[in-house]
Amino acid sequence: MNLNNTLKKYLNFIKIEHTLFTLPLIYSGFIVGMRETPSMLLVALVLLSATGARIIAFALNRIIDRRIDARNPRTLIRELPSGKMSLNEAYAVMAVGAILYFGAAYFISSFCLLISPIPLIIFIVYPYMKRFTVLAHFGVGLGMSMAPLGGYFAASPSFENIIPAVFLCLFTIFWGAGFDIIYATLDEEFDKKERLYSFVSRFGKEKALFWSSVFHVVAFGWLACLFFATIRTWYAVPFLTLSGFLLWFEQRKASDVELAFFKVNAGLGFVVFAMIVTGAIFH
């Protein structure tokens, strides 16, 4: 196997493109927490930490779910169940992520290093949640919400003035839970057969998508709370409005998971980031 194929295998294993969901949220939390102009070193360390956390999260998910993935025709082609990657390789990838994550946290601040194990606990627990509760979708949202919170603590290593970051976290939790329900529609029959818990397998697709839309309305509500509590500038209103439109559009296109889950969500994160940057500039 040549170097390009090996690199492609590892990048596909950790779904590096999914970083587009959380990277703008990390820096959104970072901007919310800024008290002064940060150094480029700190900005780079946040990126390294985020990359490491993302690698750990996806590696854990794939390792924990490898036997379930092997029974699902849709996921059978993934690296571990297909045999393209060994379990030892998967652990090695996760170890690289841990080095990046903890190393960056160490250089950011002692406070960040102290709290750095907390997201990892969530990353370990949430893949198991589908085995016993329909609230597994909130495990995904909670894991994602560590991104803006981590960004906030990188810029402001304390709990002082944390309320705006909390609003951003709550937005992320409900946004993530809502779009994870949409993603779960791909496995409705398999989840029923395997007795796995999801809104789709337990309540049916129609009712599950109704709850997905409710969660996205709640998500927009928390985003509006962030806007009125912190941003408060007319220049950012178009981005708040566009965020609401994208959440609505995601629900309208829920049957097209490729569009709703991947493309719309990737764009939404950057729209939220643009709203927060605008607020920081013009507030």
Secondary structure, DSSP 8 states (H G I E B T S, - for coil): --HHHHHHHHHHHTTGGGHHHHHHHHHHHHHHH-SS---HHHHHHHHHHHHHHHHHHHHHHHHHTHHHHHH-TTTTTSHHHHTSS-HHHHHHHHHHHHHHHHHHHHHH-HHHHHHTHHHHHHHHHHHHHTTT-TTHHHHHHHHHHHHHHHHHHHHS-SSTT-HHHHHHHHHHHHHHHHHHHHHHGGGHHHHHHHT---HHHHH-HHHHHHHHHHHHHHHHHHHHHHIIIII--GGGHHHHHHHHHHHHHHHHTTT-HIIIIIIIHHHHHHHHHHHHHHHHHH-
